[in-house]
């Protein structure tokens, strides 16, 4: 534990950078706990710890436990999605290949898209946020920790459900976008698409739960002194992302419920013969689907903004501009969904509006890239693996960004739309823009998650294999697309001439597989044999590094008080702390949204299994609803009881509530 | 890092080379009409600018990284933030400028694409089916309407309006050498223009995922000089050729007595099914199964006997026909020029 206890007076909020220049210390000293601290530690572990055994594991509502589970689960789905991609690449490696038939191939590409978007990318980013945001803002727990547990279990059940169906060869086969009427009752009989639509519902609930927690945690549970202009950029990215989830998910929720209703109870939302419209689905889906891409991308920007200052040993350049850029991107991302529909009949003037919006969204991202380069220019870069992944991000993501600006053009998009050019673009953006920073973030925070460092040598191999693999795999796809290769085809004729480039692409995929395999090996090896990290192995500036590695259940022995944007650099070891919270119950501090001055104290709920049971009931309700409408009735009744028990005031954990502004008043 | 970018450039060059050597059959990069031509110019313009931007930004990044590696610099910038502020502002300004140029050139291209001469142009209705294309030539005189499938003949150098609809799911009509794609959506009618300036056969695939056999839904546009086009058109107006010998007569009887006639039309006979493509002039087409097979007697026989093996999921059922009958049927169908 690195501890400092003499509280310095709070500086005025809104005055972030007074005092000495923040300098990253070369050596980070560990501090021994005093006897008094040891006593407190034991007490807090009793209060905040998960119970023992499997039962304790199920009951856990700790953001760290749930966050880790979330990340690991999402990563397993990433591997499954990757295996699906590998099978597709095997099938397409030569013309008229017979490795996969159309039915299997269509299920696989649907599952690949669905897995990567709904079960990997969004959950893993939300999970990183759920783990890190409380640490970064100096809180002991997320707001609504029971909701957090519920969100994870619902997500897990949704993922297991769709994979069970897939392994039974009844996986969805209409694409992750599930366009009607192909996904409607007439052209997709059976339960395949219902599985998909219900899985969407599960992940929507999980994402909304996670987003709510992150917003409330970041707005109401910040350490005293962490005014809005001192929030770490990663937290800003997560706040913006969470708001986007809150506004985008209802659109796809509406869409998937309409689809389910069309399929299960014969409504006609999308049936043009009865006055519905197939294009309605596309608008609903892409009104969610485009922000979705930014929901995946923005946390990655936050990860980069965490890694760059640490490894250049300089505070990020242009902090206010970076925050504004994030928020602008968040807003603009809701104004470009029609660029997925440029081949549909939409008036030219309308299309031009969306071209303009899709083009201009490059500005805030460009600004961030310039600010990072400026930070690196002024800094003293150290080539550790996290920074390598960030540099790889620049080389690959910019290609994706530029091809994105190209396909914002209606005219050009009419050629590129639904071809491998788009496949190339989106993988450059998602692998270069989100997965590379995510890998970097993983190497960066692994010591915080586990207490040990990952192996650097393997990390560098991991990076180079991934970097070369991504480029060899996806760059030729641009050419394939322009040469007429459309998406989602399970085979092609030799006379198309696509064979050689497809073979090259499949070869590149092998490099990616090798890279990920090396990552997994490094992960397991480092878990056991990695160098012991200590609290702050990288000499970073944000609060998560002021905790033990891995953090204790109570996170901060003494909740910190923040005086600048780079608390660990400006204040060094003599950081002020906040006292006065009860240590016999899960007491937390709630601060004001703007200035983070202490507002009141609140009790964080104790662990309980009811969120888990409620998630099971939710699962029964949604899954049985596919087979009979009575499932909803039975499920609602089943869900009612755990929800009541979940919220029921418990005599033992009903602690004294505190209220009042700036002062503590016992009711 | 410079070393790396050099290697990358090599990889890119190799890819382009491979592409050229392979000789692609359909390509947005080899325009043969004004629409694809304009989009092609827009693409090359954007590509050049984008390549320059990529190089410049990454050059700055490499420079920034190398500068930071120098050990003789003081830890805190003596110049303060001013140079960084200036370069970020300049960079942002250039970004806005480039994006605005892109936007204007896109709108200009879009405007040019939309303004083709429309007077008495040939109008062709293309209907996307799972998984083939129905092609109707629209003519004010009902007797001069022609219906065919999968292969669209057009006169060279004349604008053609394509009117798209779909009776089942969404498809997308796309001939990369001639024009960008347009979705065919049930309940909507879409329209696009194209013109081929060189005679030739232009291939295109369905571009919107439409189910199991999305991959095997290929359209051919056959652009030929006006006189050849008219000759073809007039031949299509005729009823299907009547059987001229005993083999073709037997073939016709097989066709009419078996399941074929339920789904397919052969004009001048009782066969009037509308589920599958019209077969009145099947012998004159170059491909079968929506562009997947060359139209040879062997392929035709294989297709009739085992369509599910060639195109699993297609609506056409397997036909267990006596070999001699099959031979007669093939001969009959191939005689329908």
Interface residues (C-beta under 8 A of the other chain):
Chain A: X21 X23 X101 X102 X103 X106 X173 X174 X175 X179 X181 X182 X187 X272 X273 X277 X278 X279 X312 X317 X318 X321 X343 X344 X345 X348 X351 X352 X355 X356 X359 X360 X362 X363 X366 X367 X369 X370 X371 X373 X374 X376 X377 X378 X379 X380 X381 X391 X394 X395 X398 X399 X402 X403 X405 X406 X408 X409 X410 X411 X412 X413 X414 X415 X416 X417 X418 X419 X471 X472 X475 X476 X479 X482 X483 X484 X485 X486 X487 X488 X489 X490 X491 X492 X493 X495 X496 X497 X498 X499 X500 X501 X504
Chain B: X1 X4 X5 X8 X11 X12 X15 X16 X18 X19 X21 X22 X23 X24 X25 X26 X27 X28 X29 X36 X38 X39 X42 X43 X46 X47 X50 X53 X54 X57 X58 X60 X61 X63 X64 X65 X67 X68 X69 X73 X75 X76 X77 X81 X84 X85 X87 X88 X91 X92 X95 X96 X99 X102 X103 X105 X106 X107 X109 X110 X111 X113 X114 X130 X168 X169 X170 X172 X174 X176 X179 X180 X181 X182 X183 X185 X186 X187 X188 X189 X190 X191 X203 X204 X205 X206 X207 X208 X209 X210 X211 X212 X213 X214 X215 X216 X292 X312 X313
